Amino acid sequence: MVKGIFRKNTGVVAESIASIKPADLPAPPQAALQIMRACSREDFSNKELAELAATDPVLTAELLRVVNSPFFGLSREVQSINYAVNIIGQRALRNLALCIAVRDTLREQDLGGLDTTTYWEDSLRRAVSARQLGKQAGLDVDDCFTAGLLQDFGLLVMFYLYPELAADWPALRRLDPDNRFAREEELFGITHDKVVTALAKAWSLPAELMEALGTHHQCQGVPANDQADICHILHCADWLCAIFSADDKARVLAHCHRVMQEGFGFETAQADAFFAEIPQQVESAAVALGLHIKLQTDFDQILRDANLRLAEENRSYQELTWQLEKAVRERDKYAAALNAELELAREIQQSLLPRQQPASFPLSGINISAKQLSGDFYDYFLLPDGRIYFNLADVSGKGMNAALLMAKTSSLFRCLGKKIHNPAELLSLLNAEICETSIRGMFVTMTAGIYHPATETVELINAGNLPAVLLHADGNVQTIKAQAPPLGIVPDCEFPLVKLGVKDCSLYLYTDGVTEGHVASGEELGIKGFLKMLWELRQQPPAERLQSIVSRFQTTSMPLRDDITILLIESRHGRNTKVD
């Protein structure tokens, strides 16, 4: 469709033109109108018709000129209107009078400067196309020609009623019939088929002609009869005209080939031969009706232009395809390089986690990342006196930024922790460093402390993390909530220590990927579900228990929403007592 050319409908036009009154419509020459109406009456003889026509010498001369033109191909010259009526018949005389009336009803000066030459070219193409298609279908060719000439006359009437829209005609005629029909509705608030129906009533045109003119854009609902055939012929003629006027000739031509095949059994070569005859017939019809048009474009040129456009579009398509394939290859190349780098980064992250310890070791941990890189981490390591430093943390955000901050925090904790054996002092240093260097408001929630194997006690700090869970052997649960903000938010902050006895208990540290993860039911696990799961799995060895917890999230069809990290401190298994 042609874009960016049309003006918007004001709404006033749509409202006004949608309620057309007979007085608003143009009136044909009275002599022609009288002949049209007389031809529709069965009680009018040929002699009476000739006498009626003879009352207007100008109309008589014009009728004789048209009848004697090569376009009608009579074998001898007709010199009197009486003889013309006897030769061509009343129906043909009515059609001739109607064609002349249509030609003379509206002039260019009534249409706001509309280019009527191109309008009549298009109308004649529809008319001669309909005439030839009617011959193929065994219908009255004069009826088909007249209907084809009239089928878009409603559009000319719309420009007559609103001549200020005449500037939209060039862009409108370059559309194919379907898009032009839709654009008419937008521009005028009504379409030419409705206007020509109103005109046909005002002019008292035959009912069968009025039906065909009013339905040629909706032929599917027309009952099967001669009028239905004319309706389909007009629909086809509209598309054949577009071969010569529409911008997208290749697409219109393909549609016309399909229509000619389905409606008339024409193969492509037959259809092209049919199309090739249209320009010469248009010129002959223009001479017959006294219409001045431009020299018609040869169909072979139309075909060459269409093939050239197809070749250009195909070349453009191929170029786009090559560019797309090149872009895909480059994307795959960069993706492969990025994946290799991410895999290396993942390996580095995994190396920051503590190595697997014997089953007798009191700490066990697990980390499952939702994506290639994790923002969670945990760690533990032995101090020279046998105590064990540990932590579990979750970096805000996701992706590479979170992974880098995770690596930095984990490395600082292990490095400084070997010298600073006071967890509160260690977290103060970490907090100051993260506050000074972090960007985009990133922070770290952390639970950290020291486990004393000799006394089976823990010194614990919760800095903005989820409550640690201490599961006793009798089933009681103690939670240790955060007593300080996350690292990286408040520069000068205290980190209070909590001392816990963990003999015959299990101390669980975890990130929010656990409680917010989806299990097989499709629901979030939540803290209650987590506590129930811990109790159900309490008899399993620590490493197996952690793996069993994680597997509950991995068996669901839903992807992990967040990283899952759990750290377990346990001197031995608890007892079989139910958790409330």
Summary of the structure (lengths in Angstrom):
residues: 580
radius of gyration: 44.6
end to end distance: 70.4
largest distance: 133.6
contacts: 1874
relative contact order: 0.07
helix: 57%
strand: 12%
